[in-house]
């Protein structure tokens, strides 16, 4: 079986195919948009790709063509010889990856399903809208401070109305340059509402998302993002494995007789960690009698509120894992038995 490494580019990609003994069988260039056809015509081989924007679309085509596909994490490719001796170009990168594949079994990141990637795109596009609106709102607030105009706190959806009212109460009114930004904020708010409607529709259509929402204070966004990140719950052997993947387990820096526990690793997707922490805050305030929250309050007495909230977010992730794995809904009685053991 040949080892075919492809260094992907936006317009053109470079490939290097090696025989099992490590000798180069073929090298060349292919337009990136033609790689699906290129892979479909080749005999079964191992295809090696480096993680990048185009990698998973090409990986789908490779898997559909029957190839053994590996998407290698970009953090380890330098150890495989990519960019060795400070000499780096597309042909050398493809050659180094194919040679490494001949020598050993290369690790591959999880190739997520099309549904998972679609949900991730939906979530991230919405987050881009939120980020743009936040930047514009902060800019308007900064301008208002230079004019000594104060606007009360409130929902971002009513921000432009409150700004206009505050400015109209001054002799200068609303300047044209300010009005342009206020119009953009209104438009972004409208688009965010449309995105929220789409997220809600996806959640309504998904029986799994409906079950995930039975976990206290888990909403549409958290359910969608959790589903897109996990994709296949079977790839995690336990709740602890998933919690470690999400970066909400303590780190460690121990050697010989020295043992040192660190803060959480933050190794996984930060946006989902942030959502889980918001869920923990909401549960802390609104569900004080839930067994998970009672457990977290006992931790607060020993370690403080910040640590207890992070622990609660980890417990919520574990509960969502169990709901998915077992095909059930959240059961406070079962959770009470679990937290009493910890």
C-alpha positions, -999 to 999 in steps of 0.1 A, spaced: 0 0 0 13 34 -9 16 64 15 2 95 -1 9 128 17 -8 160 5 4 194 15 -29 214 10 -30 249 -3 -58 273 -11 -54 270 -49 -29 242 -55 -18 212 -34 14 192 -36 15 155 -31 42 128 -26 34 91 -29 58 65 -14 59 28 -17 59 6 14 97 5 14 100 43 15 109 49 -21 92 78 -39 67 65 -64 52 98 -76 53 135 -69 33 163 -84 8 192 -80 -30 191 -82 -55 220 -80 -71 217 -46 -106 217 -59 -98 187 -81 -84 166 -52 -117 147 -48 -115 134 -84 -77 128 -80 -82 106 -49 -112 87 -64 -90 75 -94 -61 63 -72 -58 27 -59 -64 23 -22 -36 39 -1 -30 57 31 -37 95 27 -19 118 51 -31 154 56 -21 182 80 -49 200 98 -59 231 80 -91 248 67 -94 225 37 -83 193 55 -117 178 65 -134 184 32 -106 166 15 -107 139 42 -143 133 34 -135 127 -3 -106 104 7 -127 83 30 -155 81 4 -129 68 -21 -119 40 4 -85 53 15 -71 50 50 -71 86 59 -51 104 86 -54 141 95 -23 147 115 -24 175 142 -4 205 131 13 207 165 33 175 159 43 179 122 76 196 131 86 165 150 79 145 119 105 165 98 83 193 84 104 224 83 136 205 93 168 226 93 147 257 87 141 246 51 104 245 44 84 243 11 53 225 0 72 196 -18 95 190 12 66 190 36 47 164 16 78 143 13 85 145 50 49 135 59 49 105 35 83 93 48 70 96 84 40 75 75 62 48 61 81 46 94 53 46 119 16 48 125 7 85 125 -19 97 149 -50 113 135 -74 138 149 -111 128 149 -127 134 115 -160 148 125 -193 141 106 -208 165 82 -236 172 107 -211 181 134 -192 205 112 -224 221 100 -235 228 136 -200 241 144 -202 265 114 -237 277 126 -224 283 161 -192 301 150 -210 323 125 -233 335 152 -204 341 175 -188 363 147 -220 384 147 -219 387 185 -182 398 183 -189 424 157 -218 439 176 -198 439 208 -170 458 191 -194 484 177 -211 489 210 -178 494 228 -168 519 202 -201 539 207 -196 537 245 -161 551 242 -174 580 220 -201 588 246 -176 590 274 -157 617 254 -190 637 253 -198 630 290 -230 613 279 -242 585 301 -265 557 290 -279 532 315 -271 495 315 -296 472 298 -301 446 272 -278 450 241 -309 447 219 -321 481 233 -287 497 232 -293 519 201 -326 532 213 -311 542 247 -281 559 229 -304 579 206 -326 590 235 -295 601 254 -280 620 225 -312 637 215 -314 651 250 -282 671 242 -279 702 220 -259 683 193 -283 654 188 -271 623 170 -241 629 147 -242 612 113 -210 592 119 -226 578 151 -259 570 134 -241 548 108 -227 526 136 -261 525 154 -277 513 121 -251 485 118 -257 475 155 -294 472 147 -288 451 116 -264 428 135 -291 424 162 -316 414 135 -292 388 121 -284 374 155 -321 369 161 -323 350 128 -293 329 138 -310 321 172 -341 310 153 -321 287 131 -303 272 162 -337 267 178 -350 249 147 -319 226 148 -325 218 184 -362 211 179 -354 186 151 -327 168 172 -340 143 198 -305 142 213 -304 180 218 -338 178 235 -324 152 260 -293 173 266 -315 202 275 -329 183 304 -296 189 322 -302 219 345 -299 253 327 -285 238 294 -300 258 266 -300 257 228 -265 271 222 -249 248 247 -266 217 234 -257 225 198 -221 233 206 -217 202 228 -231 180 200 -208 196 174 -177 191 196 -183 156 208 -198 143 175 -196 106 185 -199 99 223 -184 64 218 -149 79 212 -148 88 249 -145 58 273 -158 77 303 -170 111 314 -135 118 328 -121 113 293 -145 138 278 -139 163 306 -102 161 300 -107 166 263 -127 198 271 -98 211 292 -118 213 325 -97 189 345 -67 200 367 -33 200 352 -3 184 369 35 192 370 50 163 390 84 148 388 102 123 410 91 130 445 76 163 438 38 165 431 21 196 420 -15 201 409 -22 230 386 -53 249 374 -75 234 347 -56 226 314 -78 246 291 -68 222 264 -101 219 246 -125 243 228 -126 275 248 -161 285 236 -177 253 250 -158 258 283 -172 293 285 -208 280 278 -205 253 305 -193 279 330 -223 301 322 -246 271 327 -229 265 360 -235 301 371 -271 299 360 -276 266 379 -259 281 409 -284 309 411 -316 292 400 -313 255 410 -299 256 445 -316 223 454 -302 203 426 -277 176 438 -249 189 416 -253 225 430 -255 212 466 -223 193 459 -206 224 444 -216 245 475 -198 220 497 -167 225 476 -172 263 480 -169 259 517 -135 243 513 -120 259 482 -139 290 473 -166 299 448 -144 301 417 -131 266 421 -165 253 430 -181 268 398 -154 252 376 -160 219 393 -198 223 387 -192 230 350 -172 198 349 -200 179 366 -225 193 341 -203 181 312 -203 147 328 -240 147 332 -245 156 295 -221 128 286 -241 103 306 -274 115 291 -260 110 256 -243 77 263 -272 60 280 -300 75 258 -318 89 288 -327 122 303 -313 139 334 -323 123 366 -316 142 398 -320 111 420 -293 93 400 -271 124 402 -275 126 439 -261 90 443 -232 99 420 -222 131 439 -224 114 473 -197 90 461 -173 118 452 
